[in-house]
Amino acid sequence: MSNAATATVSPSKILSFTPLQPFAAEVGPIDLRDPIDQAMADQIEAAMNKYAVLVFHDQKLTSDQQLDFTKWFGPFDLGRKKAVKIASRLGREEMADISNLDENGYVFDRNHRKVLSNMGTRLWHTDSSYQRPAAKFSLLACHATPPWGGETEFADMRAAYDALPPALKAEAEDRFAEHWVHHSRSTLGFEPTEEEVKAAMPPVTWPLIRTHSGSGRKLIYIGSHARRVIGLSLPEGRILLRDLLEHATQRQFVFQQKWRVGDMVMWDNRAVLHRGCRYDLSYPRDMRRSTVLDTASLNEREAPAEG
């Protein structure tokens, strides 16, 4: 008997969601080059609320096709493009080019500014936590893989909250972290230019412990964009953030996606952290991401004024 959960989305379509881990599942059969309808979008969103990471195999999509699918789940998020001028070879500003390739498809030198900036994606993070609204779903499509490395890892923040030691859970409750767009890369020594600092979005605050609107479960909301905890000294706050991150990224909470060309992974930024893994920078790694905003997060409380 199969462990795949099935859902009828139309008289001619049946999707299966086969668990890979408690918070990740493979989806099939589906060809995302074909238009979907509201029934299918509803079933995918329900599966996202249950799992948080969905893997679609054999999806060789153009930017337009990927965006046509993405827009079913919310308004597009431009992310860092609001703060940093980023040229794109992908033709649509809604697409984020998470690759080491120039506009002609050649591999950048390993010290090129774009390659160095992309090092920030190696840190555990959740997309666009530095803005309000933050990101809801992201979709990452694989167009080329290096000979080794380049996997993407996801960490389940709902399960991590459930397993928090009582003392750490009590310390994190009712506290807020400040998130800033340039903080993650600055920790690696990749400092923003003066122009990027001037154009940067102002920092925003989010509770360390949030409730996932799709499932009603509590979760830890942290990541590399979080630079301080409101109400604590900078060192004490950063130690708290580090302790939460060390707990939340233990192997029992992590799923690793080993990419093959044609894979697309969809994840819920409200429920998981993610990071890219090391790879040989002399080979192409061509990944293309689209993201939608979590408009419901506009109604969430912010940190009370300090002082």
C-alpha positions, -999 to 999 in steps of 0.1 A, spaced: 0 0 0 15 34 -10 22 60 15 13 87 -10 -17 109 0 -39 116 -30 -61 146 -37 -85 150 -67 -81 184 -81 -103 181 -112 -121 154 -131 -89 147 -151 -62 154 -125 -50 136 -94 -20 148 -75 0 126 -51 21 138 -22 46 112 -12 64 120 20 102 123 19 104 135 55 76 147 79 78 182 64 88 174 27 70 155 -1 73 147 -38 44 159 -60 32 141 -91 21 136 -117 21 172 -129 36 192 -158 38 228 -146 41 241 -182 4 235 -184 -19 260 -168 -34 251 -135 -68 260 -120 -80 272 -87 -88 237 -75 -52 225 -81 -38 257 -65 -59 250 -34 -47 215 -32 -10 225 -35 -15 252 -9 -31 227 15 -1 204 10 22 233 17 5 240 50 9 203 59 45 198 47 62 231 40 85 217 12 72 202 -20 95 187 -47 84 187 -84 106 166 -108 110 170 -145 98 206 -148 118 223 -175 102 257 -173 108 291 -189 107 322 -167 73 330 -179 60 295 -172 75 295 -137 59 329 -130 26 319 -143 25 291 -118 39 312 -90 14 340 -92 -14 316 -81 -1 319 -45 3 356 -40 18 389 -53 54 387 -64 82 396 -40 112 414 -55 133 410 -23 167 426 -23 161 442 -57 143 469 -37 176 477 -20 203 466 -44 204 472 -82 207 437 -96 210 430 -133 193 399 -145 199 376 -175 164 360 -170 143 388 -186 118 393 -158 125 413 -127 103 389 -107 129 361 -112 159 359 -89 190 346 -105 207 323 -79 235 313 -102 272 319 -108 266 328 -145 269 361 -165 244 373 -191 261 351 -217 259 319 -196 296 319 -187 308 311 -152 319 342 -132 353 344 -116 350 332 -80 359 367 -67 332 384 -88 309 405 -67 278 385 -76 295 352 -66 305 368 -33 270 381 -27 256 347 -34 277 334 -5 250 348 17 226 321 6 249 295 23 237 308 56 205 296 72 178 321 63 142 327 54 136 348 23 128 385 28 125 385 65 141 419 63 109 435 50 72 438 58 54 418 44 80 390 43 80 361 19 54 334 18 63 307 -8 95 305 -28 100 283 -59 135 273 -70 141 257 -104 173 238 -113 187 244 -148 223 232 -143 242 214 -115 279 212 -106 297 178 -104 296 179 -66 278 199 -39 252 226 -44 224 209 -25 198 229 -7 189 222 29 157 230 47 151 230 84 116 225 99 109 254 123 76 240 135 92 207 147 121 226 161 97 247 182 79 216 194 113 202 206 126 234 223 139 229 258 114 246 282 140 271 294 149 282 259 112 283 249 104 305 278 133 328 270 122 332 234 85 338 240 73 374 237 107 386 223 113 402 189 143 401 166 153 429 143 160 419 107 180 440 82 186 434 45 224 437 45 231 419 78 236 383 65 262 392 39 280 416 63 286 387 87 307 371 59 327 403 53 307 413 22 298 449 31 272 469 12 283 499 -8 275 534 4 248 536 -22 233 502 -11 231 514 25 214 546 15 188 526 -6 183 499 20 149 492 34 146 501 71 150 472 96 118 454 106 110 433 137 93 399 139 85 378 170 110 350 177 80 327 181 53 330 155 21 311 147 19 296 112 -13 310 97 -18 279 74 -15 252 101 -20 270 134 13 256 147 39 276 165 74 280 150 108 296 155 114 326 132 150 335 129 178 333 103 208 352 91 190 385 85 182 387 122 209 410 138 197 417 173 170 409 199 150 438 211 154 445 248 187 425 252 223 437 248 237 430 214 260 401 227 232 385 248 207 388 219 231 373 194 239 344 217 201 337 220 198 338 182 227 314 179 214 290 205 180 289 188 197 284 154 219 255 167 188 238 181 167 243 150 192 231 125 200 197 141 200 169 116 166 155 127 149 187 116 167 189 82 158 178 47 185 179 19 174 184 -17 199 167 -41 193 186 -73 189 172 -108 181 193 -138 144 199 -141 137 198 -104 117 226 -88 112 229 -51 86 250 -35 89 259 2 71 279 29 93 307 42 70 310 72 78 274 83 113 265 73 148 279 71 170 270 41 205 273 28 226 263 -2 256 240 2 292 244 -10 300 234 -46 328 237 -71 326 274 -83 344 266 -115 313 248 -128 278 262 -136 251 261 -110 220 276 -126 191 281 -102 161 304 -107 138 315 -80 104 332 -78 88 343 -46 54 356 -34 46 378 -4 30 368 28 4 396 28 -12 382 60 19 391 79 11 428 76 -14 423 104 12 408 128 24 428 158 57 446 158 81 451 187 70 478 212 89 510 210 121 509 230 128 533 258 
